[in-house]
Protein backbone atom coordinates (compact mmCIF):
# COMPACT_ATOMS: atom_id res chain seq x y z
CA UNK A 1 0.00 0.00 0.00
CA UNK A 2 1.36 3.44 -1.04
CA UNK A 3 0.93 6.38 1.40
CA UNK A 4 -0.43 9.72 0.07
CA UNK A 5 1.18 11.77 2.90
CA UNK A 6 3.80 14.17 1.54
CA UNK A 7 6.80 15.16 3.64
CA UNK A 8 8.64 18.53 3.68
CA UNK A 9 11.93 18.73 1.89
CA UNK A 10 14.90 20.26 3.67
CA UNK A 11 14.59 23.44 1.59
CA UNK A 12 10.91 23.80 2.41
CA UNK A 13 11.67 23.31 6.11
CA UNK A 14 14.35 25.99 6.03
CA UNK A 15 11.99 28.40 4.27
CA UNK A 16 9.33 27.83 6.93
CA UNK A 17 11.87 28.39 9.70
CA UNK A 18 13.09 31.59 8.04
CA UNK A 19 9.57 32.94 7.63
CA UNK A 20 8.80 32.11 11.27
CA UNK A 21 12.02 33.82 12.43
CA UNK A 22 11.25 36.96 10.41
CA UNK A 23 7.73 37.06 11.80
CA UNK A 24 9.00 36.67 15.36
CA UNK A 25 11.65 39.34 14.79
CA UNK A 26 9.10 41.80 13.46
CA UNK A 27 6.76 41.08 16.36
CA UNK A 28 9.58 41.50 18.90
CA UNK A 29 10.62 44.77 17.25
CA UNK A 30 7.10 46.13 17.49
CA UNK A 31 6.92 45.11 21.15
CA UNK A 32 10.25 46.84 21.91
CA UNK A 33 9.16 49.99 20.07
CA UNK A 34 5.89 49.92 21.96
CA UNK A 35 7.65 49.63 25.31
CA UNK A 36 10.08 52.44 24.42
CA UNK A 37 7.26 54.70 23.29
CA UNK A 38 5.27 53.94 26.39
CA UNK A 39 8.34 54.54 28.58
CA UNK A 40 9.09 57.86 26.90
CA UNK A 41 5.47 58.97 27.16
CA UNK A 42 5.50 58.12 30.86
CA UNK A 43 8.78 60.04 31.34
CA UNK A 44 7.32 63.06 29.54
CA UNK A 45 4.22 62.85 31.73
CA UNK A 46 6.35 62.83 34.89
CA UNK A 47 8.38 65.81 33.64
CA UNK A 48 5.21 67.79 32.93
CA UNK A 49 3.81 66.94 36.36
CA UNK A 50 7.07 68.07 38.03
CA UNK A 51 7.02 71.34 36.12
CA UNK A 52 3.35 71.92 36.94
CA UNK A 53 3.97 71.41 40.66
CA UNK A 54 6.99 73.71 40.43
CA UNK A 55 4.94 76.50 38.86
CA UNK A 56 2.18 76.09 41.46
CA UNK A 57 4.70 76.47 44.29
CA UNK A 58 6.41 79.35 42.52
CA UNK A 59 3.13 81.23 42.04
CA UNK A 60 2.19 80.90 45.72
CA UNK A 61 5.57 82.22 46.86
CA UNK A 62 5.78 85.09 44.36
CA UNK A 63 2.25 86.21 45.25
CA UNK A 64 3.43 86.83 48.83
CA UNK A 65 6.65 88.71 47.93
CA UNK A 66 7.50 91.38 50.48
CA UNK A 67 10.38 93.33 52.00
CA UNK A 68 13.38 91.28 53.17
CA UNK A 69 14.30 91.02 56.84
CA UNK A 70 17.33 93.23 56.11
CA UNK A 71 15.14 95.92 54.56
CA UNK A 72 15.73 94.87 50.96
CA UNK A 73 13.02 95.66 48.42
CA UNK A 74 10.67 92.74 47.73
CA UNK A 75 12.14 92.11 44.25
CA UNK A 76 15.92 91.91 44.01
CA UNK A 77 16.33 90.69 40.44
CA UNK A 78 13.87 90.46 37.58
CA UNK A 79 15.56 88.70 34.70
CA UNK A 80 14.13 86.79 31.75
CA UNK A 81 15.16 83.47 33.25
CA UNK A 82 16.01 84.38 36.84
CA UNK A 83 13.76 85.94 39.47
CA UNK A 84 14.97 86.79 42.99
CA UNK A 85 12.57 87.96 45.69
CA UNK A 86 11.79 87.80 49.41
CA UNK A 87 8.88 85.81 50.82
CA UNK A 88 8.01 83.80 53.92
CA UNK A 89 7.92 80.52 52.06
CA UNK A 90 8.06 78.26 55.12
CA UNK A 91 5.64 80.29 57.28
CA UNK A 92 8.14 80.79 60.10
CA UNK A 93 7.53 84.54 60.39
CA UNK A 94 10.71 85.50 58.51
CA UNK A 95 11.11 86.20 54.82
CA UNK A 96 13.55 83.97 52.98
CA UNK A 97 15.51 85.13 49.95
CA UNK A 98 14.17 82.95 47.14
CA UNK A 99 15.50 82.50 43.63
CA UNK A 100 13.98 80.71 40.65
CA UNK A 101 16.30 80.34 37.70
CA UNK A 102 17.22 78.40 34.62
CA UNK A 103 20.90 77.59 34.89
CA UNK A 104 23.68 75.07 34.71
CA UNK A 105 26.79 74.41 36.79
CA UNK A 106 30.19 74.55 35.16
CA UNK A 107 33.63 73.83 36.60
CA UNK A 108 37.16 74.50 35.47
CA UNK A 109 40.82 74.18 36.38
CA UNK A 110 43.90 76.22 35.50
CA UNK A 111 47.51 75.76 36.65
CA UNK A 112 50.27 78.36 36.74
CA UNK A 113 53.83 78.27 38.10
CA UNK A 114 56.38 80.88 39.07
CA UNK A 115 60.06 80.74 40.03
CA UNK A 116 62.30 82.90 42.24
CA UNK A 117 65.95 83.05 41.21
CA UNK A 118 67.44 84.98 44.14
CA UNK A 119 67.85 84.48 47.90
CA UNK A 120 64.65 84.97 49.87
CA UNK A 121 62.96 85.29 46.51
CA UNK A 122 59.39 86.22 45.67
CA UNK A 123 57.33 85.26 42.63
CA UNK A 124 53.71 85.61 41.61
CA UNK A 125 51.02 84.40 39.21
CA UNK A 126 47.71 85.96 38.19
CA UNK A 127 44.56 84.15 37.04
CA UNK A 128 42.06 86.32 35.17
CA UNK A 129 39.01 86.06 32.91
CA UNK A 130 38.39 82.43 33.86
CA UNK A 131 34.70 82.82 34.70
CA UNK A 132 31.79 82.61 32.29
CA UNK A 133 29.09 82.92 34.93
CA UNK A 134 28.68 83.57 38.66
CA UNK A 135 31.32 82.07 40.92
CA UNK A 136 30.02 79.64 43.52
CA UNK A 137 33.27 78.14 44.86
CA UNK A 138 36.99 78.53 44.18
CA UNK A 139 39.94 76.64 45.69
CA UNK A 140 43.66 76.69 45.07
CA UNK A 141 46.10 73.84 45.57
CA UNK A 142 49.57 75.18 46.34
CA UNK A 143 52.82 73.22 46.12
CA UNK A 144 56.46 74.33 46.25
CA UNK A 145 59.96 73.00 45.72
CA UNK A 146 63.42 74.45 46.29
CA UNK A 147 65.83 75.14 49.14
CA UNK A 148 63.33 74.17 51.84
CA UNK A 149 65.04 71.67 54.12
CA UNK A 150 65.48 73.62 57.38
CA UNK A 151 62.91 75.08 59.76
CA UNK A 152 63.96 78.64 58.86
CA UNK A 153 63.39 77.90 55.16
CA UNK A 154 59.70 78.28 54.34
CA UNK A 155 57.29 80.13 52.05
CA UNK A 156 54.50 82.63 52.73
CA UNK A 157 51.55 82.26 50.34
CA UNK A 158 49.04 85.07 49.83
CA UNK A 159 46.03 85.70 47.58
CA UNK A 160 45.18 89.30 46.65
CA UNK A 161 47.04 90.49 49.73
CA UNK A 162 45.42 88.02 52.14
CA UNK A 163 47.80 85.53 53.75
CA UNK A 164 46.75 81.93 53.18
CA UNK A 165 49.67 80.38 55.04
CA UNK A 166 52.79 82.05 56.49
CA UNK A 167 55.14 79.07 56.81
CA UNK A 168 54.52 76.52 54.07
CA UNK A 169 57.26 73.86 54.18
CA UNK A 170 58.65 74.91 57.56
CA UNK A 171 58.66 71.17 58.22
CA UNK A 172 58.44 68.08 56.08
CA UNK A 173 60.07 69.36 52.89
CA UNK A 174 63.46 68.52 51.36
CA UNK A 175 66.35 70.46 49.88
CA UNK A 176 66.11 70.87 46.09
CA UNK A 177 64.26 67.57 45.84
CA UNK A 178 62.89 68.34 42.39
CA UNK A 179 59.38 67.21 43.40
CA UNK A 180 56.40 69.24 44.55
CA UNK A 181 56.07 69.38 48.33
CA UNK A 182 54.04 70.91 51.13
CA UNK A 183 50.81 70.66 49.15
CA UNK A 184 47.92 72.56 50.74
CA UNK A 185 44.42 73.51 49.56
CA UNK A 186 42.75 76.84 50.38
CA UNK A 187 39.33 78.35 49.79
CA UNK A 188 39.70 81.53 47.69
CA UNK A 189 36.07 82.09 46.68
CA UNK A 190 36.02 85.66 48.02
CA UNK A 191 39.25 86.66 46.30
CA UNK A 192 38.30 85.08 42.96
CA UNK A 193 34.75 86.46 42.76
CA UNK A 194 35.83 89.43 40.60
CA UNK A 195 37.22 87.08 37.92
CA UNK A 196 40.83 87.86 38.82
CA UNK A 197 43.15 86.66 41.55
CA UNK A 198 46.88 87.11 42.18
CA UNK A 199 48.94 84.66 44.23
CA UNK A 200 52.33 85.52 45.70
CA UNK A 201 54.91 83.06 47.01
CA UNK A 202 57.43 84.80 49.28
CA UNK A 203 60.39 82.73 50.48
CA UNK A 204 62.04 83.41 53.82
CA UNK A 205 65.50 85.03 53.74
CA UNK A 206 67.20 81.67 54.26
CA UNK A 207 65.80 80.17 51.07
CA UNK A 208 68.99 80.33 48.97
CA UNK A 209 69.53 80.22 45.23
CA UNK A 210 71.21 76.84 45.18
CA UNK A 211 68.82 74.50 43.40
CA UNK A 212 70.17 73.54 39.98
CA UNK A 213 68.27 74.49 36.86
CA UNK A 214 69.12 74.95 33.22
CA UNK A 215 69.95 78.63 33.86
CA UNK A 216 70.09 80.20 36.36
CA UNK A 217 69.83 78.27 39.61
CA UNK A 218 66.63 78.91 41.53
CA UNK A 219 65.75 79.33 45.21
CA UNK A 220 62.10 78.33 45.04
CA UNK A 221 59.36 77.38 42.58
CA UNK A 222 55.64 77.51 43.39
CA UNK A 223 52.72 75.89 41.60
CA UNK A 224 49.11 77.10 41.89
CA UNK A 225 46.22 74.96 40.64
CA UNK A 226 43.00 76.97 40.70
CA UNK A 227 39.69 75.10 40.49
CA UNK A 228 36.28 76.71 40.47
CA UNK A 229 32.58 76.04 40.20
CA UNK A 230 30.33 78.59 38.56
CA UNK A 231 26.69 78.99 37.75
CA UNK A 232 25.72 80.06 34.25
CA UNK A 233 22.27 81.62 34.20
CA UNK A 234 20.10 80.80 31.18
CA UNK A 235 22.39 77.92 30.31
CA UNK A 236 21.26 74.31 30.25
CA UNK A 237 17.74 73.03 30.81
CA UNK A 238 17.47 72.78 34.59
CA UNK A 239 14.91 74.91 36.40
CA UNK A 240 16.07 75.37 39.98
CA UNK A 241 14.97 76.98 43.20
CA UNK A 242 17.42 78.57 45.64
CA UNK A 243 16.62 79.51 49.25
CA UNK A 244 18.64 81.56 51.73
CA UNK A 245 17.47 81.86 55.33
CA UNK A 246 18.01 85.19 57.12
CA UNK A 247 20.70 85.00 59.77
CA UNK A 248 22.87 87.05 62.12
CA UNK A 249 22.57 90.48 63.71
CA UNK A 250 22.28 92.66 61.75
CA UNK A 251 20.37 90.25 59.54
CA UNK A 252 22.06 89.05 56.36
CA UNK A 253 21.41 86.56 53.56
CA UNK A 254 24.80 84.84 53.01
CA UNK A 255 25.07 83.65 49.42
CA UNK A 256 27.26 80.69 50.43
CA UNK A 257 24.36 79.34 52.51
CA UNK A 258 21.96 79.08 49.59
CA UNK A 259 20.27 75.70 49.31
CA UNK A 260 19.44 74.80 45.72
CA UNK A 261 16.74 72.35 44.64
CA UNK A 262 16.15 70.96 41.15
CA UNK A 263 12.56 71.38 39.98
CA UNK A 264 12.86 69.87 36.50
CA UNK A 265 15.77 69.17 34.11
CA UNK A 266 13.65 69.35 30.93
CA UNK A 267 12.94 73.05 30.36
CA UNK A 268 13.36 74.08 26.69
CA UNK A 269 12.55 77.80 26.86
CA UNK A 270 13.88 80.10 24.20
CA UNK A 271 11.31 82.74 25.19
CA UNK A 272 11.61 84.21 28.70
CA UNK A 273 10.39 82.21 31.67
CA UNK A 274 9.41 85.42 33.45
CA UNK A 275 7.67 88.48 32.02
CA UNK A 276 6.75 91.60 33.98
CA UNK A 277 3.81 94.00 33.77
CA UNK A 278 2.90 97.29 35.46
CA UNK A 279 -0.41 98.22 37.11
CA UNK A 280 -1.94 99.00 33.73
CA UNK A 281 -0.93 95.68 32.21
CA UNK A 282 1.89 97.12 30.11
CA UNK A 283 4.89 94.85 29.63
CA UNK A 284 8.08 96.10 31.32
CA UNK A 285 11.34 95.49 29.45
CA UNK A 286 13.95 97.66 31.18
CA UNK A 287 15.63 98.14 34.56
CA UNK A 288 15.02 99.54 37.12
CA UNK A 289 11.34 99.63 36.14
CA UNK A 290 11.11 95.84 36.41
CA UNK A 291 12.01 96.09 40.08
CA UNK A 292 9.89 99.05 41.14
CA UNK A 293 6.91 98.97 38.77
CA UNK A 294 6.11 95.24 38.51
CA UNK A 295 2.64 94.40 39.78
CA UNK A 296 1.86 91.36 37.63
CA UNK A 297 4.06 88.52 36.36
CA UNK A 298 3.73 85.86 33.72
CA UNK A 299 5.44 82.49 34.25
CA UNK A 300 5.91 80.41 31.11
CA UNK A 301 7.61 77.03 30.74
CA UNK A 302 8.25 74.81 27.74
CA UNK A 303 8.82 71.21 28.84
CA UNK A 304 10.06 68.28 26.76
CA UNK A 305 12.15 65.28 27.78
CA UNK A 306 13.57 64.93 24.26
CA UNK A 307 12.83 67.65 21.67
CA UNK A 308 14.04 65.33 18.88
CA UNK A 309 11.08 63.00 19.14
CA UNK A 310 7.31 63.22 19.67
CA UNK A 311 5.25 64.14 21.60
CA UNK A 312 5.48 67.89 21.02
CA UNK A 313 6.67 70.49 23.55
CA UNK A 314 4.28 70.96 26.45
CA UNK A 315 3.63 74.58 27.43
CA UNK A 316 2.72 75.76 30.92
CA UNK A 317 1.61 79.35 31.46
CA UNK A 318 0.34 81.20 34.51
CA UNK A 319 -0.08 84.77 35.76
CA UNK A 320 0.45 85.98 39.31
CA UNK A 321 -0.29 89.28 40.98
CA UNK A 322 2.14 90.42 43.66
CA UNK A 323 -0.33 91.22 46.41
CA UNK A 324 1.97 93.27 48.64
CA UNK A 325 3.04 95.43 45.69
CA UNK A 326 -0.48 96.02 44.38
CA UNK A 327 -1.46 99.66 44.19
CA UNK A 328 -4.87 100.59 45.44
Secondary structure, DSSP 8 states (H G I E B T S, - for coil): ---------HHHHHHHHHHHHHHHHHHHHHHHHHHHHHHHHHHHHHHHHHHHHHHHHHHHHHHT----TTS--SEEEE-SSEEEEEE-TT-SSS-EEEEEEEEEEEEEEEEEEEEE-STT-EEEEEEES--SSEEEEEEEEEEEEEB--STT--EEEEETTEEEEEEETSSS--BS-SS-EEEEEEE-HHHHTTSEEEEEEEE-TT--S-B--SSS-BSEEEEEEEEEEEEEET-SSEEEEEEE--BTTTTB--GGG-EEEEEES-B--SS-SEEEE-TTS-EE-STTHHHHS--EEEEEEEE-S-TTSSS--EEEEEEEE-GGG---
